[in-house]
């Protein structure tokens, strides 16, 4: 949220190809669903270019329309692993 706005599947594929040198590790701590929304809270670990792990906490909010994802807002902050959600 705030850093980039990606529109369409191809934009997301390009972003992931350049951002994720190795697939990230996700830990989903909470899933909350209500009406057309699903919210996920958790932690992500990525490796930098030198293979050093970098830890983040995240909140993803998905909005669905007619059983298809219509929008995603993602909030991601770098954390010390001990500070994660």
VOBA-1610 file (N, C-alpha, C; in pm, whole numbers, padded with zeros to 5 digits, always signed):
BEGIN
Unk+00085-00117+00000Unk+00000+00000+00000Unk+00089+00122+00000Unk+00075+00204-00099Unk+00152+00328-00103Unk+00277+00321-00187Unk+00342+00205-00195Unk+00465+00196-00273Unk+00438+00181-00421Unk+00346+00090-00456Unk+00315+00062-00596Unk+00169+00025-00611Unk+00118+00052-00728Unk-00013+00001-00766Unk+00009-00087-00888Unk-00029-00213-00877Unk-00015-00307-00987Unk-00154-00336-01042Unk-00167-00331-01172Unk-00297-00357-01236Unk-00281-00472-01334Unk-00355-00577-01310Unk-00356-00690-01402Unk-00257-00799-01365Unk-00285-00918-01416Unk-00204-01035-01385Unk-00060-01021-01434Unk-00041-00967-01553Unk+00094-00956-01608Unk+00181-00863-01524Unk+00126-00754-01476Unk+00202-00661-01390Unk+00244-00731-01261Unk+00157-00814-01207Unk+00190-00888-01085Unk+00299-00991-01114Unk+00288-01061-01225Unk+00391-01160-01262Unk+00528-01094-01278Unk+00533-00980-01344Unk+00661-00909-01363Unk+00719-00863-01230Unk+00635-00809-01143Unk+00681-00765-01011Unk+00740-00882-00933Unk+00670-00994-00933Unk+00717-01111-00856Unk+00846-01167-00915Unk+00861-01165-01046Unk+00982-01219-01110Unk+01105-01138-01073Unk+01090-01008-01053Unk+01206-00925-01020Unk+01225-00908-00869Unk+01119-00923-00791Unk+01128-00902-00646Unk+01169-01028-00572Unk+01114-01142-00611Unk+01138-01265-00539Unk+01244-01348-00611Unk+01370-01333-00567Unk+01479-01410-00626Unk+01460-01558-00594Unk+01404-01586-00479Unk+01371-01721-00434Unk+01230-01711-00376Unk+01147-01814-00390Unk+01011-01803-00335Unk+01013-01767-00187Unk+00926-01674-00145Unk+00922-01635-00005Unk+00857-01742+00081Unk+00886-01738+00211Unk+00820-01825+00308Unk+00710-01744+00374Unk+00587-01794+00370Unk+00472-01725+00430Unk+00427-01801+00554Unk+00395-01727+00656Unk+00331-01782+00775Unk+00201-01705+00794Unk+00088-01773+00776Unk-00042-01710+00794Unk-00081-01730+00940Unk-00099-01620+01012Unk-00133-01627+01154Unk-00284-01620+01177Unk-00352-01540+01096Unk-00496-01523+01111Unk-00560-01506+00974Unk-00677-01565+00955Unk-00760-01542+00838Unk-00897-01499+00888Unk-00946-01387+00835Unk-01074-01333+00879Unk-01159-01311+00754Unk-01278-01368+00750Unk-01366-01352+00636Unk-01498-01289+00676Unk-01544-01193+00598Unk-01673-01131+00622Unk-01724-01071+00492Unk-01849-01102+00458Unk-01911-01053+00335Unk-01822-01085+00215Unk-01779-00984+00141Unk-01698-01005+00021Unk-01548-00992+00049Unk-01508-00992+00176Unk-01368-00967+00211Unk-01306-01083+00286Unk-01177-01106+00260Unk-01094-01198+00338Unk-00968-01121+00373Unk-00930-01127+00501Unk-00809-01060+00548Unk-00714-01164+00604Unk-00586-01154+00566Unk-00483-01244+00616Unk-00377-01162+00688Unk-00337-01210+00806Unk-00229-01149+00883Unk-00120-01252+00901Unk+00005-01210+00888Unk+00112-01307+00906Unk+00249-01248+00886Unk+00342-01338+00858Unk+00483-01302+00842Unk+00536-01359+00711Unk+00633-01288+00654Unk+00699-01331+00530Unk+00849-01325+00555Unk+00921-01424+00504Unk+01067-01420+00505Unk+01115-01430+00361Unk+01197-01333+00320Unk+01258-01328+00187Unk+01409-01331+00203Unk+01477-01373+00101Unk+01623-01365+00101Unk+01666-01247+00014Unk+01766-01171+00063Unk+01820-01063-00019Unk+01916-01121-00122Unk+01984-01036-00197Unk+02073-01082-00304Unk+02191-01163-00251Unk+02222-01147-00123Unk+02333-01221-00061Unk+02285-01345+00014Unk+02157-01376+00006Unk+02103-01494+00074Unk+02067-01469+00219Unk+02078-01346+00267Unk+02043-01312+00405Unk+01891-01300+00418Unk+01832-01366+00520Unk+01687-01357+00535Unk+01644-01218+00585Unk+01535-01169+00528Unk+01474-01043+00571Unk+01331-01076+00610Unk+01289-01027+00726Unk+01158-01061+00782Unk+01062-00943+00770Unk+00937-00977+00738Unk+00831-00878+00723Unk+00705-00929+00793Unk+00622-00837+00837Unk+00485-00868+00879Unk+00394-00811+00772Unk+00281-00878+00749Unk+00192-00832+00643Unk+00046-00843+00683Unk-00034-00767+00612Unk-00179-00776+00619Unk-00228-00763+00475Unk-00294-00866+00425Unk-00354-00863+00292Unk-00505-00857+00309Unk-00570-00771+00233Unk-00715-00761+00233Unk-00762-00785+00091Unk-00831-00898+00071Unk-00884-00934-00060Unk-01032-00902-00065Unk-01076-00845-00177Unk-01219-00821-00201Unk-01260-00907-00319Unk-01369-00979-00303Unk-01419-01067-00408Unk-01548-01013-00466Unk-01567-01040-00596Unk-01690-01004-00665Unk-01725-01122-00756Unk-01845-01175-00740Unk-01891-01289-00819Unk-01792-01405-00815Unk-01746-01436-00695Unk-01654-01548-00668Unk-01515-01531-00728Unk-01479-01410-00770Unk-01346-01385-00825Unk-01281-01270-00749Unk-01149-01277-00735Unk-01079-01170-00667Unk-01088-01043-00751Unk-01137-00936-00690Unk-01153-00809-00760Unk-01047-00707-00719Unk-00993-00722-00597Unk-00898-00623-00548Unk-00816-00683-00435Unk-00692-00640-00425Unk-00606-00679-00313Unk-00533-00555-00265Unk-00540-00529-00135Unk-00458-00426-00072Unk-00363-00498+00021Unk-00233-00470+00009Unk-00133-00537+00090Unk-00052-00433+00167Unk-00038-00458+00296Unk+00041-00373+00383Unk+00156-00458+00435Unk+00279-00418+00406Unk+00396-00497+00442Unk+00498-00406+00509Unk+00549-00449+00626Unk+00654-00372+00693Unk+00767-00466+00733Unk+00889-00417+00719Unk+01005-00496+00760Unk+01009-00500+00912Unk+01037-00618+00967Unk+01041-00636+01111Unk+01160-00722+01151Unk+01195-00713+01274Unk+01284-00810+01337Unk+01194-00930+01362Unk+01241-01051+01341Unk+01157-01172+01357Unk+01087-01171+01492Unk+01151-01122+01596Unk+01089-01121+01728Unk+00976-01021+01737Unk+00967-00928+01640Unk+00862-00827+01643Unk+00742-00864+01557Unk+00749-00976+01485Unk+00642-01013+01393Unk+00509-01032+01466Unk+00405-01043+01388Unk+00271-01057+01444Unk+00263-01188+01522
//
